[in-house]
């Protein structure tokens, strides 16, 4: 199993750096592409191997290098890398617990103050002296590129005297953060009873980075002789020059030592793919590091059932800052804005941001509801199950563990593994009968005040094959695209709404000159197709759903499959122009002249195929770009005609004799009306703006608004009518009028 990324604008393949651990995860259980579930969140794509059971580990058996009062005290240090520390008390932002220092390069510049006497330790006559307040220092930070910035730290202590030197450090630290130096650290280090020193750590490292303390521009000066910030030791930075280092990135929250099921096994979790550079285009695939249990134990803060039971991921989603994982009959939502935290922060004090765990989703006591997919709908998440039942996860007010609920809503069969899609205020999903597929439109019915699903393929029964593997949506065009497996076809559904009323509901089928379509996706309002040519090449093709604008200088938009634009090479000795296109495609049948050929633009050349990627034409056609591609057949077949009564119901007790058909068109180059009748030879009548039997016809013309008519003379139930075009020019049929006689049975 490999991960490959392409730039669809250039066709170039990007570099994907895959770690050995990620490759091992991808290959587990011989997983194939269909065993992977993907979820994109902003610039990150998560991919889950759905064959891998989730699991947990016992936390490391480690020794604690140092114990600190709280988290703020803990982070204001530069301990050795890969050492473990304990914060004994809660702060406003972090509960007590264990942390690992993961910074591998400690070459930060820092300043160490002198040991201060007990007089300062008891704070007499200084901090609570109004004449010595406000007091403070000036801190100058210089990075390894010699860029400096000053911070005036002035604080008024006398109104609320500090209770300890640790309190003094905390207030100056707060002042640093207020001034924007949030990653500069200040700490009081005790070395005896009521004695110790201050240490100030720069956020910059690298040779040349420094930190210094001088007298403030105003206020009482704490850098005088005998004061706690007098004549400290300055240590310059070392190592690699970097930008400012974030304090929180240096620490990792870990579980207490040797706790069972305290660590989520990241080697079995969804991995992540992140773009690291644009030019060149590079992606890194790496393990997603899940968070350890921050506090409590396996009894007070247990791991969710997905991991406890070793279940496999069935579906992923993302909603309101929470990563949602579903497997078997369980759904779990991560902590808010912390996608890989699935433990409570503090089990003794529940929070609205804590993970959300659902009970088992069940249909009835005798039926298992295995989760197949999840999709956001209105203000809820709709859960699709393999037992043909849908559930709705909703909440009141904001999404919290206490406001979340799961309700059974509807009961419709869906094809396992075919992800539903949202479009507008509807969800679309696919069900299957033995011979055909059904497509449901899932929406909220105001009259019934509940969600319902409507079969939008009922009027085209038997048209859509049962082996649908993917459904896609183009919301801007009210269009669905269905991809069958092992096929070279796409099925297209278009609808048009007027307010809450659907005015149009139409299906069509596109058949491509490919051996097989491997996959397809909607990107920038186009369907991008990954397919295999008849010559075995894997290619990208892009299918615009909406009408395209013609290139400048062209009389119309050239309509060919596998369209490529290129300039031919002329050989004067042979009087032949040759075109070599990128991929092997023996289906290339047309070379159309481009805008450089002025009044011949849009005309087709007579070509000779040399090999699967080369065609030639007699004459010099190298003056500019030409369009190369394969022609395709366009068909419209109306359903059987019936007379209707005043209520719109078909009248069946009689015979309808079709006399004539009149088609209306715009932007039409060439098309034919084909009439097939039982026991008779098929007849056609062609409309064209070209002279027949001539290779090059002079200026290309398109009929912008016109009509075409043909006699039918046959019974409605024994006549098939088709509108057909295989021309590379446009053909827009705007209407069909059929003139008929109806004889009612007596």
C-alpha positions in Angstrom: 0.0 0.0 0.0 1.5 3.4 -1.0 0.5 7.0 -0.7 0.8 9.1 -3.8 -0.1 12.8 -4.2 -0.5 14.6 -7.6 -0.8 18.3 -8.5 -3.8 18.2 -10.8 -3.0 21.6 -12.2 0.4 20.5 -13.5 0.0 16.7 -13.5 3.3 16.4 -11.5 3.6 13.9 -8.7 4.5 15.4 -5.3 7.1 14.0 -2.9 5.5 12.0 0.0 7.8 11.2 2.9 6.5 8.1 4.7 8.1 6.9 7.9 8.7 3.2 8.5 6.0 3.2 11.2 3.4 4.6 8.8 4.3 2.1 6.1 3.9 -0.7 8.6 0.5 0.6 9.6 -0.6 0.9 6.0 0.5 -2.7 5.2 -1.1 -4.3 8.2 -3.5 -7.2 7.3 -2.6 -6.7 3.6 -4.9 -3.7 3.6 -6.0 -2.3 0.2 -7.1 1.1 -0.8 -10.7 0.2 -0.1 -9.7 -0.6 3.5 -8.6 3.0 4.1 -10.9 5.7 5.5 -9.8 9.3 4.8 -10.8 12.6 6.5 -9.4 16.0 5.7 -9.3 18.7 8.4 -7.9 22.0 7.1 -4.3 21.2 6.0 -4.2 17.7 7.5 -5.6 14.5 6.0 -6.1 11.6 8.4 -6.1 8.0 7.0 -7.3 5.0 9.0 -6.6 1.4 8.2 -10.0 -0.1 8.9 -8.6 -3.6 9.4 -6.6 -2.6 12.4 -8.1 -3.0 15.9 -7.4 0.0 18.3 -5.3 -0.7 21.3 -3.7 0.7 24.5 -0.4 0.4 26.3 0.8 0.5 29.9 2.6 3.8 30.6 6.4 3.8 30.9 8.0 2.8 34.2 9.9 6.0 34.8 11.5 7.9 37.6 10.5 11.6 38.3 13.5 13.9 37.9 11.9 16.9 39.7 8.6 17.9 41.5 7.2 21.3 40.9 4.5 23.4 42.6 2.3 23.6 39.5 2.5 23.7 35.7 3.6 27.4 35.5 6.5 26.5 37.9 7.3 23.4 35.9 7.6 25.0 32.5 9.9 27.8 33.7 12.9 25.5 33.7 15.4 23.9 31.3 15.6 20.3 32.4 17.5 17.5 30.6 15.8 16.1 27.6 13.5 13.0 28.0 13.1 13.5 31.7 9.8 13.3 33.7 8.4 15.9 36.0 5.4 16.2 38.3 3.3 19.3 38.9 1.6 19.0 42.3 -1.2 21.5 42.1 -3.7 22.8 39.6 -3.5 26.1 37.8 -6.3 28.0 36.0 -5.2 26.3 32.8 -3.6 22.9 33.7 -4.5 20.3 36.3 -1.8 18.6 38.4 0.0 15.7 36.7 3.0 14.3 35.0 5.0 15.8 32.1 7.9 14.8 29.9 10.4 17.3 28.7 10.9 16.5 25.0 13.0 19.4 23.8 16.2 17.9 22.4 18.2 21.2 22.0 18.5 23.2 25.2 20.8 25.8 23.8 18.6 28.7 25.0 20.2 31.9 26.3 19.5 32.4 30.0 20.3 34.7 32.9 20.9 33.5 36.5 20.6 35.9 39.4 22.6 36.0 42.6 21.5 34.1 45.7 19.3 36.4 47.7 19.4 36.7 51.5 16.7 35.9 53.9 15.8 39.5 54.1 14.3 39.2 50.7 12.9 35.9 51.6 10.6 37.4 54.2 9.9 40.5 52.1 10.3 43.1 54.9 10.5 46.7 53.9 10.6 46.2 50.2 7.6 44.6 48.4 5.2 46.3 50.9 6.9 49.7 50.9 4.9 52.2 48.9 8.1 54.2 48.1 9.7 51.3 46.5 6.7 50.6 44.1 6.2 50.2 41.3 9.5 48.4 40.9 11.0 46.2 38.3 13.7 45.6 35.6 14.2 45.9 31.9 14.7 42.6 30.0 16.5 42.6 26.6 16.1 39.6 24.4 18.5 39.2 21.4 18.1 36.4 18.9 20.9 34.6 17.0 20.5 37.1 14.2 21.3 40.0 16.5 17.7 41.3 16.5 16.8 42.7 20.0 13.7 43.7 21.8 13.2 45.4 25.2 10.6 44.6 27.8 10.0 47.0 30.8 8.8 44.9 33.7 7.2 47.2 36.3 4.9 45.8 38.9 3.2 47.5 41.9 3.5 45.0 44.8 2.6 47.3 47.8 -1.2 47.1 47.5 -1.1 43.3 47.5 2.3 42.2 48.8 3.5 38.8 47.5 3.4 35.8 49.7 6.6 34.3 48.4 9.5 34.7 45.9 7.6 32.2 43.8 4.7 34.7 43.8 7.1 37.5 42.7 8.3 35.3 39.8 4.7 34.5 38.8 3.7 38.2 38.7 6.7 39.2 36.6 6.0 36.2 34.3 2.5 37.4 33.8 3.8 40.9 33.0 6.1 39.3 30.3 3.2 37.6 28.8 1.1 40.8 28.8 3.9 42.5 26.8 4.1 39.7 24.2 7.0 37.7 25.5 4.9 34.7 26.2 7.7 32.2 25.7 10.2 33.9 28.0 10.5 32.0 31.3 11.0 33.4 34.8 11.4 31.2 37.9 12.4 31.4 41.5 14.8 28.5 42.5 15.0 27.8 46.2 18.4 26.7 47.6 17.7 26.9 51.3 15.4 28.3 53.9 14.1 31.6 52.5 17.0 31.9 50.1 17.4 31.3 46.4 17.7 33.0 43.0 15.8 33.9 39.9 16.4 32.4 36.5 15.3 34.0 33.3 15.2 31.9 30.1 15.1 33.3 26.5 12.8 31.9 23.9 15.8 32.1 21.4 18.7 29.7 21.1 21.7 29.4 18.8 25.1 31.0 19.0 24.7 34.7 19.4 21.3 34.6 21.2 21.6 36.5 24.6 19.4 37.7 27.4 20.2 40.6 29.7 18.7 42.5 32.7 19.3 46.2 33.3 17.7 49.0 35.2 14.2 50.1 34.1 13.6 53.5 32.6 11.4 54.4 35.5 10.2 53.0 38.8 12.2 51.5 41.6 15.3 49.6 40.3 15.6 46.0 41.4 19.1 45.6 39.8 20.9 47.6 42.6 23.5 46.0 44.7 22.0 43.4 47.1 18.8 43.2 45.2 17.5 39.9 43.6 18.3 41.0 40.0 21.8 42.4 40.6 24.8 41.2 38.6 23.5 37.9 37.4 25.3 35.4 35.2 24.5 35.7 31.5 24.8 32.5 29.4 24.6 32.9 25.6 22.7 30.5 23.4 24.3 27.6 21.6 23.5 25.2 18.8 21.2 25.6 15.8 19.8 29.0 15.0 16.0 28.9 15.2 13.1 31.3 15.5 11.3 31.6 18.8 10.6 28.3 20.5 7.1 27.7 22.0 7.2 26.7 25.6 4.3 24.2 25.3 6.0 22.4 22.4 8.8 21.5 24.8 6.5 19.4 27.1 4.3 16.4 26.6 1.6 15.4 29.0 2.0 11.8 30.1 0.3 9.4 32.4 1.6 8.4 35.8 4.2 5.6 35.7 3.1 2.0 35.1 -0.6 2.7 34.6 -2.6 0.1 32.7 -4.4 1.3 29.6 -3.1 4.8 30.1 -1.5 5.2 26.7 -3.4 5.0 23.4 -1.3 3.0 21.0 -0.4 5.5 18.2 0.8 2.7 15.9 -2.9 1.6 15.6 -4.4 5.1 15.4 -5.3 7.0 12.2 -2.1 8.5 10.7 -1.8 12.0 9.2 -0.6 13.5 6.0 0.5 17.1 6.1 1.8 19.4 3.4 5.2 20.8 4.4 6.2 22.9 1.4 4.4 24.2 -1.7 7.3 24.6 -4.1 8.4 21.9 -4.4 5.2 20.2 -3.3 6.1 17.9 -0.4 3.9 16.0 2.1 4.9 14.2 5.3 3.1 11.1 6.5 3.6 10.4 10.2 2.0 8.8 13.2 -0.7 10.8 15.0 0.5 11.1 18.6 -2.5 10.5 20.8 -2.5 12.0 24.3 -1.9 9.9 27.4 -4.3 9.8 30.4 -3.6 13.2 32.0 -4.9 12.3 35.5 -6.8 9.7 37.4 -6.4 6.0 36.7 -8.1 3.1 34.9 -11.0 3.2 37.3 -11.6 6.9 37.6 -10.6 7.9 34.0 -11.0 4.8 31.9 -10.1 4.5 28.2 -13.2 4.6 25.9 -14.7 1.3 24.7 -13.2 1.6 21.2 -9.8 1.0 22.7 -10.8 -1.1 25.7 -12.5 -3.7 23.5 -9.9 -3.4 20.7 -12.5 -2.4 18.0 -11.7 -1.3 14.5 -12.5 2.2 13.1 -15.6 2.1 10.9 -15.9 5.8 10.2 -14.4 9.2 11.0 -15.8 12.7 11.0 -15.1 16.1 12.5 -17.6 18.3 14.1 -17.4 21.5 16.2 -13.7 21.1 17.0 -14.0 17.4 17.8 -12.6 14.4 16.0 -15.3 11.7 15.9 -14.4 8.0 15.6 -17.0 5.3 15.2 -16.4 1.5 15.4 -18.7 -1.5 16.0 -21.6 0.1 18.0 -19.6 2.9 19.7 -18.9 6.5 18.9 -16.4 8.7 20.7 -15.7 12.4 20.2 -12.3 13.9 21.2 -11.9 16.8 23.6 -12.8 20.2 22.1 -10.0 21.5 19.9 -7.8 18.6 20.9 -8.3 16.0 18.2 -6.2 13.2 19.9 -7.3 13.6 23.5 -9.8 10.9 24.4 -9.4 11.0 28.2 -11.0 13.4 30.6 -8.6 16.2 31.7 -9.7 15.9 35.3 -12.1 13.1 36.2 -12.9 14.8 39.6 -14.1 17.9 37.8 -15.9 17.4 34.6 -15.6 20.0 31.8 -17.7 20.9 28.8 -14.5 20.4 26.7 -14.1 16.8 27.9 -14.4 13.9 25.3 -17.9 12.7 24.6 -18.6 8.9 24.9 -21.8 7.4 23.6 -23.4 4.2 24.9 -23.8 1.3 22.5 -25.9 2.3 19.5 -28.5 -0.4 19.2 -31.6 -1.0 17.1 -33.2 -3.5 19.3 -32.0 -6.2 21.8 -31.7 -8.8 19.0 -30.0 -6.7 16.3 -26.5 -5.3 16.1 -26.0 -1.8 14.6 -22.4 -1.7 13.3 -21.4 1.8 12.3 -20.7 2.2 8.6 -20.4 6.0 8.2 -21.1 9.4 9.7 -22.0 12.7 8.1 -23.0 16.1 9.3 -26.5 17.2 8.6 -28.2 20.4 9.8 -27.2 20.7 13.5 -26.5 17.0 13.9 -24.3 14.0 12.9 -26.2 11.3 11.1 -24.8 7.8 11.8 -25.4 5.2 9.1 -25.2 1.5 10.2 -24.9 -1.8 8.5 -28.3 -2.8 9.9 -30.1 -0.3 7.7 -30.9 2.1 10.5 -29.9 5.7 10.9 -29.2 7.5 14.1 -29.0 11.2 14.8 -26.5 12.6 17.3 -27.7 16.0 18.5 -27.3 18.4 21.3 -29.0 21.3 23.1 -27.2 24.6 23.4 -23.5 23.8 22.9 -21.9 20.4 22.3 -20.9 19.0 25.7 -20.8 15.5 27.3 -24.0 16.4 29.3 -26.0 17.9 26.3 -25.2 15.2 23.7 -27.9 12.6 22.8 -28.3 9.8 20.2 -31.8 9.1 18.7 -32.9 6.5 16.2 -34.5 8.4 13.3 -35.0 6.5 10.1 -34.7 2.9 8.7 -33.3 2.8 5.1 -31.0 0.2 3.7 -27.7 1.6 2.4 -24.7 0.0 0.6 -21.9 -0.7 3.1 -18.8 1.3 2.5 -20.4 3.8 0.1 -20.1 7.1 1.9 -23.2 9.4 1.9 -22.6 13.0 0.7 -24.3 16.2 1.6 -25.5 18.8 -0.9 -27.4 21.9 0.2 -29.9 20.9 3.0 -30.0 17.2 1.8 -27.9 14.0 2.3 -27.7 11.5 -0.5 -27.0 7.8 -0.1 -27.3 4.6 -2.2 -29.2 1.4 -1.6 -29.2 -1.7 -3.8 -31.6 -4.2 -5.2 -30.6 -7.3 -7.0 -30.5 -5.7 -10.5 -30.3 -2.0 -9.8 -29.4 0.7 -7.3 -31.7 3.2 -5.5 -30.6 6.7 -4.6 -32.2 8.3 -1.6 -32.5 12.0 -0.8 -32.4 12.4 3.0 -34.0 15.7 4.2 -36.0 17.3 6.9 -39.7 17.3 6.1 -41.4 20.4 7.7 -44.8 18.9 7.4 -43.8 15.7 9.3 -41.3 17.6 11.5 -38.9 14.7 11.0 -36.1 13.4 8.7 -37.3 11.4 5.7 -35.6 9.8 2.7 -37.1 10.0 -0.8 -36.1 7.6 -3.7 -35.0 10.1 -6.4 -34.2 7.2 -8.8 -37.8 5.8 -8.8 -38.6 7.4 -12.2 -35.5 5.7 -13.7 -36.0 2.2 -12.3 -33.3 -0.3 -13.5 -31.2 2.5 -15.0 -28.5 2.7 -12.3 -26.4 -0.5 -11.7 -26.3 -2.1 -8.2 -22.5 -2.0 -7.9 -22.1 1.6 -7.0 -18.8 2.2 -5.1 -18.9 6.0 -4.6 -21.2 8.9 -4.7 -20.0 12.5 -5.1 -21.7 15.9 -5.1 -21.2 19.2 -6.9 -23.3 21.5 -4.6 -22.9 24.6 -6.8 -24.5 22.8 -9.7 -27.1 20.6 -7.8 -25.4 17.6 -9.4 -24.6 14.1 -8.1 -22.1 11.8 -9.6 -22.2 8.0 -9.0 -19.2 5.7 -9.8 -19.9 2.0 -10.3 -17.1 -0.5 -9.6 -15.2 -2.2 -12.5 -16.8 0.2 -15.0 -15.9 3.0 -17.4 -19.2 4.8 -16.7 -20.4 7.6 -14.5 -24.1 8.2 -13.6 -25.1 11.8 -13.3 -28.2 13.2 -11.4 -29.2 16.8 -11.8 -32.0 18.6 -9.9 -33.4 22.1 -9.8 -35.2 23.6 -6.9 -37.6 26.5 -6.8 -37.7 27.3 -3.1 -38.8 24.1 -1.4 -40.2 22.6 -4.5 -38.1 20.4 -6.8 -38.9 21.3 -10.5 -36.4 19.0 -12.2 -35.0 15.5 -11.5 -33.0 13.9 -14.3 -30.5 11.1 -14.7 -27.9 10.6 -17.4 -25.0 8.3 -18.1 -21.5 9.1 -19.3 -19.4 6.3 -20.9 -15.7 6.9 -21.3 -13.1 5.6 -23.7 -11.3 4.0 -20.8 -10.9 0.4 -19.9 -11.8 1.2 -16.3 -12.3 4.1 -14.0 -10.3 3.4 -10.8 -11.7 6.4 -8.8 -13.1 9.8 -9.1 -13.4 12.9 -7.0 -15.0 16.4 -7.2 -12.3 19.1 -7.2 -13.1 22.8 -8.0 -16.5 22.0 -9.5 -15.0 19.4 -11.9 -15.0 15.6 -11.7 -11.4 14.4 -11.7 -11.2 10.8 -13.0 -8.4 8.3 -12.4 -8.7 5.8 -15.2 -6.9 3.2 -17.3 -6.6 3.6 -21.1 -7.0 0.7 -23.5 -3.2 0.8 -23.8 -2.8 0.2 -20.0 -1.7 3.7 -19.0 -3.1 5.2 -15.8 -4.3 8.8 -16.5 -6.1 11.7 -14.9 -9.0 13.2 -16.8 -11.2 16.1 -15.7 -14.9 16.3 -16.6 -16.5 19.7 -16.4 -20.2 19.3 -15.5 -21.3 22.9 -16.4 -21.0 24.4 -19.9 -17.5 25.6 -20.6 -16.6 28.9 -22.3 -14.9 28.5 -25.7 -11.2 29.4 -25.8 -10.5 32.8 -27.3 -10.8 32.8 -31.1 -12.7 29.5 -31.2 -16.3 29.4 -32.5 -17.3 26.9 -29.8 -16.0 24.8 -26.9 -14.4 21.7 -28.4 -16.1 18.6 -27.0 -13.8 15.5 -27.0 -12.9 12.9 -24.4 -9.3 12.8 -23.3 -8.9 16.3 -24.7 -5.3 17.5 -25.0 -4.0 20.7 -26.6 -0.7 20.7 -28.4 1.2 22.1 -31.5 2.2 19.6 -34.2 5.6 19.3 -35.8 5.8 19.8 -39.6 8.2 17.9 -41.9 8.5 19.8 -45.2 10.2 16.8 -46.9 7.1 14.6 -46.4 4.5 17.4 -46.1 3.2 15.7 -42.9 2.4 17.2 -39.5 2.9 14.9 -36.5 1.4 15.1 -33.0 2.9 13.1 -30.1 0.7 13.2 -27.0 1.6 12.4 -23.5 0.0 9.0 -22.8 -0.7 6.0 -24.9 -4.3 6.2 -26.1 -5.3 4.3 -29.2 -8.8 5.8 -29.0 -7.6 9.3 -30.1 -9.7 9.8 -33.2 -9.8 13.6 -33.8 -7.5 16.5 -34.4 -9.4 19.8 -34.3 -7.8 23.0 -35.6 -7.4 25.7 -32.9 -7.8 29.5 -32.9 -4.5 30.1 -34.8 -6.1 28.7 -37.9 -8.6 31.6 -38.0 -11.5 30.9 -40.3 -10.8 27.1 -40.2 -10.8 27.1 -36.4 -13.0 24.2 -35.1 -12.7 22.1 -38.2 -11.5 18.4 -38.1 -8.5 17.0 -40.0 -8.3 13.7 -41.7 -5.6 11.9 -39.6 -3.6 8.7 -39.7 -2.6 6.8 -36.6 1.1 5.8 -36.4 1.2 4.2 -32.9 -0.7 4.5 -29.6 0.6 8.0 -28.9 1.3 9.5 -32.4 -1.1 10.7 -35.2 -0.3 12.5 -38.4 -2.1 14.6 -41.1 -1.1 15.6 -44.6 -0.1 19.2 -44.9 1.4 21.9 -42.6 -0.8 22.2 -39.5 1.9 23.5 -37.2 1.0 27.1 -37.1 -0.6 26.8 -33.6 -2.3 24.6 -31.1 -4.8 21.9 -32.1 -7.2 19.9 -30.0 -6.7 16.1 -29.8 -9.1 13.6 -28.4 -11.7 11.0 -29.0 -15.2 11.5 -30.2 -18.1 10.4 -28.1 -21.8 9.7 -28.7 -24.4 11.9 -27.1 -28.0 10.5 -26.8 -31.3 11.8 -25.5 -34.2 9.3 -25.3 -37.5 10.5 -24.0 -39.7 8.1 -22.2 -42.9 6.7 -23.8 -45.5 9.4 -24.6 -49.0 9.4 -23.1 -51.9 11.8 -23.3 -52.8 13.2 -19.9 -56.0 14.3 -18.3 -56.7 17.6 -16.6 -55.1 16.3 -13.4 -51.9 15.2 -15.2 -52.6 11.5 -15.0 -51.8 9.4 -18.1 -54.8 8.2 -20.2 -54.3 4.5 -21.0 -57.5 3.4 -22.6 -56.7 4.3 -26.2 -54.1 4.5 -28.9 -51.6 7.4 -29.4 -50.4 7.8 -33.0 -47.2 9.9 -33.2 -47.1 12.0 -36.3 -44.1 14.4 -36.2 -41.4 15.6 -33.8 -39.9 19.1 -33.7 -36.8 19.7 -31.7 -35.6 23.1 -30.6 -31.9 23.8 -30.2 -29.4 26.5 -29.5 -25.6 26.4 -30.1 -26.0 23.3 -32.3 -23.5 22.1 -34.8 -24.8 18.8 -35.9 -27.3 16.1 -34.6 -29.7 13.6 -35.8 -33.2 12.4 -34.9 -33.5 8.6 -34.9 -36.8 6.8 -35.1 -37.0 3.0 -34.4 -40.3 1.2 -34.8 -41.2 -2.5 -34.4 -40.8 -4.3 -37.7 -39.4 -1.3 -39.6 -36.0 -0.1 -40.6 -34.5 2.6 -38.3 -34.7 6.0 -39.9 -32.6 9.1 -39.2 -32.7 12.7 -40.2 -29.6 14.9 -39.6 -29.4 18.6 -38.8 -26.0 20.1 -39.7 -24.3 23.4 -40.4 -21.6 21.6 -42.4 -21.5 20.6 -46.0 -21.4 16.9 -46.3 -18.6 14.9 -47.8 -16.0 17.6 -47.6 -13.0 17.3 -45.2 -12.5 21.1 -44.7 -15.5 23.2 -44.9 -14.3 26.8 -44.6 -15.6 29.0 -41.8 -17.2 26.9 -39.0 -20.8 27.8 -38.2 -23.0 27.0 -35.2 -26.7 27.5 -35.3 -27.4 29.7 -32.2 -31.2 29.2 -32.2 -33.2 26.9 -34.5 -35.3 23.8 -34.9 -35.3 20.5 -36.7 -38.3 18.3 -37.5 -39.0 14.7 -38.7 -42.0 12.6 -39.5 -42.7 9.7 -37.1 -45.9 8.0 -38.2 -46.1 5.3 -35.6 -47.8 4.1 -32.4 -46.4 5.5 -29.2 -45.9 2.1 -27.6 -44.0 0.8 -30.6 -41.8 3.8 -31.3 -38.4 4.8 -29.8 -37.1 8.3 -30.4 -33.5 9.3 -29.9 -31.6 12.6 -30.4 -28.0 11.7 -31.3 -24.8 13.6 -31.9 -21.2 12.4 -32.2 -19.8 15.7 -33.4 -17.1 17.7 -31.6 -19.2 20.8 -31.7 -22.0 21.8 -29.3 -25.5 20.4 -29.2 -28.0 21.9 -26.8 -31.5 20.6 -27.1 -33.9 23.0 -25.4 -37.2 21.3 -26.2 -39.1 18.5 -28.0 -42.6 18.9 -29.4 -44.5 15.8 -30.6 -47.6 16.1 -32.7 -50.0 13.1 -32.3 -53.5 11.8 -32.7 -55.3 10.0 -29.9 -58.1 7.5 -30.4 -59.9 6.6 -27.3 -61.3 3.0 -27.0 -65.1 2.8 -27.1 
